């Protein structure tokens, strides 16, 4: 049903300067694997096979990462170092990659709209690679966040945003939803605000970087005027969609690290090192 996953990956990553001056933030390694690879692996686990990446200037390293490196592979052929490439080789055999460039940075909504030629007229997932999400094997059936959302889409056939509770003093960093509880982890969205002040926030349910979107979102984004920060916000487009039909907020099972912040990136590195290495 859903086969395509869009990765908006054209941002500058200014919170990690000077490291991101010439390196995409999506290529920052959590232990020995870049953030974008964690996101692609999550998408593959959810049954998605077509990765559509919206890039920008200076982002060529992502394309090279998901490609053959003949010189490197020749140099390490037959050595134990070759084992380190098994994961990325499996990814390259499991899915296809397509790319387009976002010429101007006009917000997440604009980045998603830029990816329309790669998606077409079908429902699709969106992953923001700097939100690192990991399955919690002790909570639920061990599915990743995107796999959980794909199962939910099969039931409800509408746009879905992943949400988690955050401290009220942090709501200004996120899009925030309010809605009617359908079950203890699903809300039918009635209100959605981008980066509200604490006193204006409708709840503490913050949207994180996982979405399932129906294709009509592209037409809505084309008509969406710039909002907070002078950017085209996906939350504004989703709010229009919610008024006309149904948008769900889903409290996912698993762990999420904000790797767009230095503190979150360090937390993710420490967690992954202890869990996987």
C-alpha positions as CSV (number, residue, x, y, z in Angstrom):
1,X,0.0,0.0,0.0
2,X,2.6,2.5,1.0
3,X,5.9,2.0,-0.8
4,X,7.5,5.4,-0.9
5,X,9.3,7.3,1.9
6,X,10.3,10.9,1.6
7,X,13.3,12.3,3.4
8,X,13.5,16.1,3.5
9,X,17.2,16.5,3.9
10,X,18.2,19.9,2.5
11,X,18.6,21.8,5.8
12,X,21.9,23.4,6.9
13,X,22.2,21.8,10.3
14,X,23.4,25.1,11.8
15,X,23.2,23.7,15.4
16,X,26.2,21.5,14.6
17,X,28.5,24.1,13.0
18,X,31.3,23.9,12.2
19,X,30.9,20.1,11.7
20,X,28.1,20.7,9.2
21,X,29.8,23.4,7.2
22,X,30.8,20.9,4.6
23,X,29.0,17.7,5.8
24,X,25.3,17.0,5.7
25,X,23.8,16.8,9.2
26,X,22.0,13.6,8.0
27,X,25.5,12.0,7.7
28,X,26.5,12.6,11.3
29,X,27.4,9.2,12.7
30,X,25.6,7.7,15.7
31,X,28.5,5.4,16.6
32,X,29.4,4.1,13.2
33,X,26.2,4.6,11.1
34,X,24.9,7.9,9.8
35,X,21.5,9.2,10.8
36,X,20.1,8.9,7.3
37,X,20.9,5.2,7.3
38,X,18.9,4.6,10.5
39,X,16.0,6.3,8.9
40,X,16.2,4.2,5.7
41,X,16.5,1.0,7.7
42,X,13.3,2.0,9.6
43,X,11.5,2.6,6.3
44,X,12.6,-0.8,4.9
45,X,11.4,-2.5,8.1
46,X,8.0,-0.9,7.6
47,X,7.8,-2.4,4.1
48,X,8.8,0.7,2.1
49,X,11.2,0.2,-0.9
50,X,11.4,3.5,-2.7
51,X,13.4,6.2,-0.8
52,X,12.9,9.7,-2.2
53,X,15.4,12.2,-0.8
54,X,15.1,16.0,-1.1
55,X,18.6,17.4,-1.0
56,X,20.4,20.7,-1.4
57,X,23.8,22.1,-2.2
58,X,26.6,20.3,-0.4
59,X,24.6,17.2,0.2
60,X,26.3,14.9,-2.3
61,X,27.7,12.7,0.5
62,X,24.2,11.1,1.0
63,X,24.0,10.0,-2.6
64,X,27.5,8.6,-2.4
65,X,26.7,6.7,0.8
66,X,23.9,4.8,-0.9
67,X,26.1,3.8,-3.9
68,X,29.0,1.5,-4.6
69,X,32.5,2.7,-3.7
70,X,34.6,0.7,-6.0
71,X,38.0,1.9,-4.8
72,X,37.2,1.3,-1.1
73,X,35.6,-2.0,-1.7
74,X,38.6,-3.2,-3.7
75,X,40.9,-2.2,-1.0
76,X,39.2,-4.1,1.8
77,X,38.0,-7.1,-0.3
78,X,38.7,-10.3,1.6
79,X,39.5,-8.6,4.9
80,X,37.4,-8.6,8.1
81,X,36.7,-4.9,7.4
82,X,34.4,-6.0,4.5
83,X,31.9,-7.2,7.1
84,X,31.2,-3.5,8.1
85,X,29.7,-2.9,4.7
86,X,27.1,-5.7,4.9
87,X,24.4,-3.4,6.2
88,X,24.7,-0.8,3.6
89,X,25.0,-3.4,0.8
90,X,21.7,-5.0,2.0
91,X,20.0,-1.6,1.9
92,X,21.2,-1.0,-1.7
93,X,19.8,-4.4,-2.7
94,X,16.5,-3.9,-0.9
95,X,15.4,-0.5,-2.2
96,X,15.8,2.2,-4.8
97,X,16.9,5.8,-4.3
98,X,15.7,8.9,-6.1
99,X,16.8,12.5,-5.5
100,X,15.7,16.1,-6.1
101,X,17.0,19.4,-4.9
102,X,15.3,22.0,-2.8
103,X,16.7,25.2,-4.3
104,X,15.5,27.5,-1.5
105,X,14.9,26.7,2.1
106,X,11.3,27.7,2.7
107,X,10.2,25.3,5.4
108,X,9.3,21.6,5.9
109,X,6.1,22.1,4.0
110,X,7.9,23.4,1.0
111,X,10.5,20.6,1.2
112,X,7.7,18.0,1.1
113,X,6.1,19.8,-1.8
114,X,9.5,19.8,-3.6
115,X,9.4,16.0,-3.4
116,X,6.1,15.6,-5.2
117,X,7.7,14.6,-8.5
118,X,9.3,11.7,-6.7
119,X,6.1,10.6,-5.0
120,X,3.3,11.0,-7.4
121,X,-0.4,10.5,-6.6
122,X,-0.1,8.0,-3.7
123,X,0.1,8.0,0.0
124,X,3.6,8.1,1.4
125,X,5.7,8.3,4.5
126,X,8.0,11.1,5.7
127,X,11.0,10.7,7.9
128,X,13.1,13.5,9.4
129,X,16.4,11.8,9.9
130,X,17.5,14.0,12.8
131,X,14.7,12.4,14.8
132,X,16.2,9.1,15.5
133,X,13.5,6.5,16.5
134,X,14.3,3.1,17.8
135,X,12.0,0.2,18.6
136,X,11.5,-0.6,22.2
137,X,11.6,-4.4,22.3
138,X,10.2,-4.3,25.9
139,X,7.2,-2.3,24.8
140,X,4.8,-3.8,22.2
141,X,5.8,-6.2,19.4
142,X,9.2,-4.6,18.6
143,X,8.0,-2.8,15.5
144,X,9.7,0.5,14.5
145,X,7.7,3.7,14.6
146,X,7.1,3.8,10.9
147,X,6.0,0.2,10.8
148,X,3.5,1.0,13.6
149,X,2.1,3.9,11.6
150,X,1.9,1.9,8.3
151,X,-0.3,-0.6,10.2
152,X,-2.4,2.2,11.4
153,X,-2.8,3.7,7.9
154,X,-4.1,0.3,6.7
155,X,-6.9,0.6,9.2
156,X,-7.8,4.4,8.9
157,X,-6.6,5.4,5.4
158,X,-5.8,9.0,6.4
159,X,-2.8,11.2,7.3
160,X,-1.1,10.4,10.5
161,X,1.5,12.3,12.6
162,X,3.6,10.7,15.3
163,X,3.3,12.5,18.6
164,X,4.9,12.3,22.1
165,X,4.4,14.1,25.3
166,X,7.0,16.8,26.0
167,X,7.5,19.2,29.0
168,X,5.3,22.3,28.5
169,X,8.4,24.5,28.6
170,X,9.6,22.8,25.4
171,X,6.4,23.0,23.3
172,X,7.7,26.1,21.5
173,X,10.1,23.8,19.6
174,X,7.4,21.7,18.0
175,X,4.2,21.5,16.2
176,X,1.6,20.7,18.8
177,X,-1.8,18.9,18.4
178,X,-5.1,18.7,20.3
179,X,-7.7,16.1,19.5
180,X,-10.4,13.7,20.6
181,X,-9.0,10.5,22.0
182,X,-10.1,7.5,19.9
183,X,-8.1,5.1,22.0
184,X,-5.3,5.6,24.5
185,X,-2.7,6.1,21.8
186,X,-4.7,7.7,18.9
187,X,-6.2,11.2,18.7
188,X,-8.4,12.6,15.9
189,X,-6.7,16.0,15.5
190,X,-8.9,19.0,15.9
191,X,-6.2,21.6,16.5
192,X,-2.6,21.9,15.3
193,X,-0.2,24.8,16.1
194,X,3.3,25.3,15.0
195,X,5.8,26.3,17.7
196,X,3.3,27.9,20.1
197,X,4.2,29.9,23.2
198,X,3.7,27.8,26.4
199,X,0.5,29.8,27.3
200,X,-0.9,29.2,23.8
201,X,-0.2,25.5,23.4
202,X,-3.3,23.4,23.1
203,X,-1.6,20.4,24.8
204,X,1.9,19.0,25.3
205,X,1.5,16.5,22.5
206,X,4.3,17.4,20.2
207,X,4.7,16.2,16.6
208,X,8.0,14.4,15.9
209,X,9.6,13.6,12.5
210,X,7.4,10.7,11.3
211,X,4.4,11.2,9.1
212,X,2.1,9.3,6.8
213,X,0.5,11.7,4.3
214,X,-2.2,11.2,1.7
215,X,-1.4,12.7,-1.7
216,X,-4.0,15.5,-1.5
217,X,-1.5,17.2,0.8
218,X,0.4,18.5,-2.2
219,X,-2.5,20.5,-3.5
220,X,-3.0,21.9,0.0
221,X,0.6,22.8,0.3
222,X,0.5,24.7,-3.0
223,X,-2.2,26.9,-1.5
224,X,-0.6,27.2,2.0
225,X,0.8,30.7,2.8
226,X,3.9,31.2,4.8
227,X,3.4,30.8,8.6
228,X,5.7,30.8,11.6
229,X,9.2,32.0,10.6
230,X,8.0,33.0,7.2
231,X,8.1,29.4,6.1
232,X,5.5,27.0,4.6
233,X,4.6,24.8,7.5
234,X,3.4,21.2,7.1
235,X,1.3,21.7,10.3
236,X,-0.7,24.5,8.6
237,X,-1.4,22.2,5.6
238,X,-2.4,19.3,7.9
239,X,-4.7,21.5,9.8
240,X,-6.6,22.3,6.6
241,X,-6.7,18.6,5.9
242,X,-8.0,17.8,9.4
243,X,-10.9,20.3,8.9
244,X,-11.9,18.6,5.7
245,X,-11.5,15.0,6.7
246,X,-9.4,13.1,9.2
247,X,-5.8,13.5,10.6
248,X,-4.7,11.3,13.4
249,X,-2.1,11.8,16.0
250,X,-0.4,8.6,17.2
251,X,1.5,8.2,20.4
252,X,4.1,5.7,19.2
253,X,5.9,3.0,21.1
254,X,9.7,3.2,21.2
255,X,12.4,5.7,21.9
256,X,13.0,8.9,20.1
257,X,16.2,11.1,20.2
258,X,16.3,14.7,19.0
259,X,19.6,14.4,17.1
260,X,19.1,17.9,15.7
261,X,20.3,19.0,19.1
262,X,23.8,18.3,20.5
263,X,22.4,16.9,23.8
264,X,20.0,14.6,22.0
265,X,22.7,13.5,19.6
266,X,25.0,12.6,22.5
267,X,22.2,10.7,24.3
268,X,21.5,8.7,21.1
269,X,25.1,7.8,20.7
270,X,25.5,6.6,24.3
271,X,22.2,4.6,24.0
272,X,23.2,3.0,20.7
273,X,26.7,2.2,21.9
274,X,25.4,0.4,25.0
275,X,22.6,-1.4,23.1
276,X,24.2,-2.5,19.9
277,X,28.0,-2.5,20.4
